[in-house]
């Protein structure tokens, strides 16, 4: 059963030295924090960041999430997703718990194998294995660590003792707020079997000749069925991502007026993949189309990708338009305490 529909933004935090309103890494980081503060005031439920390496985009999420956490009080903060191939699970458990504690328990961590990176053997350059199963093994160790399990023997006078030590600090409840970024129906079932929330990818590494939203809705249904069959006690969460650009000005029209608004199919990561469409146009038309998107309706959380390089003011105005004119048609309502929408 889906309760309150949540809406968050998802930022790649891209910067371009020769153009746009985000020209340096410092600006990208500060603007992400500022947009999260603005989104909370608007009433948006979540501030999520995409993690990429060897690119002019956000890469080290935990200092950024901690900064957002201490500057805000209500909004969920998270990732979509952290590529576990690049991570040291126990150090990640320490930094994740610290960020969660600083935010008062608002961290929602999306993890996965990640999408193709620009670097050849990038994870190996970080000192990690290239084994394709490594991401899942690291995730399992990370989850054990944040649950408080002992992960290393104590030292007793230079010898290994019987006591097992857990990483510190611990942040209670974080273990229920881990999401797996899934790009196939098979991995969605595996995610449910592991007891993680589902973060359905912006692209699916399979194509069955049906529209993206229908394929994604099937993935979500299989996830929920598997969750029930396993007998997990808590209610799972499911998120999908969409590019939503309401056209309300000449600038919007000039920047985004030529978007195709159609699914794309192509070859990626060794498989025929289906990419979801953008939703660009007049707000009332977008509201109708998103309301008919079966995957958006099936998910409890919708993440809106934002053109971060256009700056905080542009994106805050866009989120305000979405909150006022589009999101209510999806079953979303603003939380109490948010500032009135202008």
N, C-alpha and C positions, 0 to 999 in steps of 0.2 A: 504494500500500500504506500503510495507516494503522498507525503505530507506537504508541507509548505515548499513550493518551488523556489529554489535558490538561483541567483544569477551572479556571476562573477566576471571579472575581466581577466584575460590571459595575455601577458606581454612578453614578447621576445626581447625587448629592451635593446633593439638594434640602434647603432649609431653610425653616422656617415660623416667623416671629416669635411667633405666638400659640399654638403647639402643638408637640408632639413633643419629641424629645430633641436636635434639631438646630435651633437657633433663629436662628443668625447665619451669615454667610458664613465668619467665622473658625472657628466650630465645625465647619462642613461640611468645610473644608480639613483641619483638624487630625484630625478623626475619620476622614477618608479615609486619611490616613497611618497612623493607629493601626490601622485595620482591615486595611490591607495587611500591617503587621507581624504582627498576629494571624493572618492567613490564611497567611502564610509558616510560622509556627510550627505551624499545623494540618497543613500539607502541601499546601495549595492551590497551584496552579501559576501563577496569574496574577491581577494586580490591574489592572482596566481602568476607565476613566472615560468617561462620556458628556459631550460638549461641547455646551452650549447658550448662546445669547447673549440678552441682554435678558430674563433670567429668573433666579429665585432657585435657580440650579443651577450646577454647575461650568462655567466658561467659558474660562479660560486654562490649558491643560493642562500646559505645560512647567515652570513653577515647581513645580507639584504633583508631576509625575512625577519631577523631579530630587530633591525632598524625599523621596519614597518610595524612590528609588534609593539615597540615602545612608543610609537607615534600615534597608534590607534588604540581603540578599546573594545570594538565589537566585531569588526570584519574578519572573516576567515582568511588565513594566509597560507599559501601553498605553492606547489610546483606541478608542472605538467609538461614534461616529466624529467626526473633525474635519471641520467643514463648510468645504471649501476656498474657497467663495465669499467668506469673511471673511478669508482669509489673504494675507499678503505672502510669496511663495514663498521668496525668498532669506533673509529674516529668519527664517522658519520653519526653513529648512535649518540656520542657525546655532544656533538654540535647540534644535532636535531633536538635533543632534550633541552639544551640550553636555550635555543630559539623558542621552543614551545613554552618553557617556563617563563621567559621574558614576555611572551604574548598572553599569558594566562590560559594556556591550553587551547589555542586557536589554530594550531598547525594542522594542515591537511596535505600530506606528502604523497605526491604521485611519483612512482618509480617504475622503471621498466628496463628493457634492454636498450631502449633509445632508438632514434632514427639514424640513418647514415650520417657520419660526421665528415667534415672536409679533410681531416687528417688521415693519412695512410697509417694504419695501426696506431691510432691515437691513444687507445687505452694502454698499449704496450709502452708508449712514450711516458705514460704516467706511472709505469712500473707494475702494470697488471697483466694478467693473462688475456689471451685472445680467444679462449675457449668459449664457444657460443652458449654453453650452459652456465658460465661463470656468473652471469647477472642474476640468475635465479638462486644460485648457491649463496652469493653475497647477500641477496635480499633475505634469505632464510636466516643467515647469521645476524644480520642487522635487526631483524624482528625479534630474535631470541634476546639480543642484547638490550633492546628497549623494553622488553618485558621483565627485565630484572634477573634473567638467568645468569648463572655463573658461566663465564666464558674463558677463564684462565686460572690455573692453579696458583695458590698463594706461595710466596717464597718463605721458606722456614730455614733460616741460617744457611742460605745458599743452596738449599735443596727444595724440590717441589713438595708442597704439603698436600694434605687431603682436602682442605677448604678450597672452594671455587669462588673466585671474585667476580662481581658484576661491574660493568662500567658505571661511572657516575658523571653527572647527576642522572637521576631517573625522573621522568615526567609521567605520572599516572594517566592512563587513558590514551596515550599516544599510539599504542599498538592497534587500537580500533580505528585510527585515522590514517591508515596506510592504504594507498590506492595503487593498483597495477595498471599501467598503460597497455591496453590490449588492442592489437591490430587484426585479430582473426577471431572467428567464432570458437575455434578450438582453445585459444589462449584465454578467452572469456570464461569458458568452463573451468579451466585450470585455476583461474583467479578465484572463482567461487569456492573451489575445493580447498584452496589455501586460506580462505577466510578473509580475503582482502576486498576492499571496495573496488569497483570497476571504473576506470577512466578510459572511455572508448576513444580511440584515436581519431585525429582529424583526417586520417586516411586509413583505409583497410587494405591489408596485403592479400586481397582476394577479390574476385569479381564474379558474380553469379548472374550478371545481365539484368539486375534489378536496380532501381534508384538507390543512391547511397543511404538515404534515411531508412529505407525498408531493410536493407542489408544490416544496417546498424541496429535497427529495432529487433531483428532476428537475433543478433549477437546478445543484446540486452536480455531478451526473453530466455535464451539458453543459459545465460549467467544466473538469472533469478531461479530458474528451474533447478540448476545444479546446486545453488545455495540452499534451497529447500531440501533437496535430496540428501545433502551432506548433514543437514540438521544443525546448521549454525544458529546460535541463539539470538543474536542481535539482528536488527533490520539493516541490510546493506545499503550503501549509497552508490549511485551511478551518475556519472557526468558525461556530457557530450560537449563538443566545441563547435562554434559556428562563427563565421565572419559576417557581421551584421553592420552595414553602413547606411544609415538613413540619409537620404538626400534632402537637405533643408536649406541649402545656400548655393550660390554660384560656385564657391570654392569646392564644396562637396561634389557638385556636378562635374567640375573641371578635373578633379582628382579621380573620381570613381564612377563617373557616369557611363563609362564604356565597359563596365564589368559584364561578363557573359552570363552570370547567374545560372550556370549549368554544371552538372557533374563533369569530372574529367577522369579518363581512364588512361593509364600509362604503365610503363615498366619501372619498378622501383625495388631495390633490395632483393633482386632475384625472382620477382613475382609480378604478375599482372595485378595492378592495384587500382582501387577506385578512390578518388578524392571527392570530398563533399563540395557542394556548390557554395557560392557566396550569396548573401541576401542584401542586395543593394537596390535602393529606390525610395519611393515615398513611404513614410512611416506606416500609413494605414495599409498599404499593400504588403509591406514586410510583415506586419502583424498577422494578416490573413494567411500568408504563406508559411510563416513559422508555426502558426497554430495548426496547420495541416501537416507539419513535419512529424512523422510518427515517432522518430527517435527522440526528438526534443520533448514530445509528450511523455515518452516512456521513462525519461531520465528525471531525477529529482534536482539535478544541478546542470545549468547551462553556462558554459564559459565562453565569453565573447572575446575573440582576438581583436586587439586594438592596434592601429597604426602608430606605434609608440614614437616613431621618429618625427611625428607632427606636433609633439609637445603636449604638456599637461592641459593647457586651456582647451585645445581642440578636442582632446579625448574626454575631458570632463563634460564638455558640452554635448558630445555624442552620447555619453552614458546617461546624461540627463534626459535627452530626447528618447532614448530607448526605455528608460524607466517610466517616463510619463506617457508615451504614446504607443509603445510596442509590448513591453513586458506584461502589462495587465491582461492582455489577450491570451497569454500563455499560462495563466493561473498564478502569476506572481503578484505579491503585494509587498509594500514597503514595511520594514520593521518599525516598531514604535521607537521614537527618539531620533529618527533621522530628520534632517533639516527639510523644511517645505521646499518642494520643487518650484523653481521660478518659471 
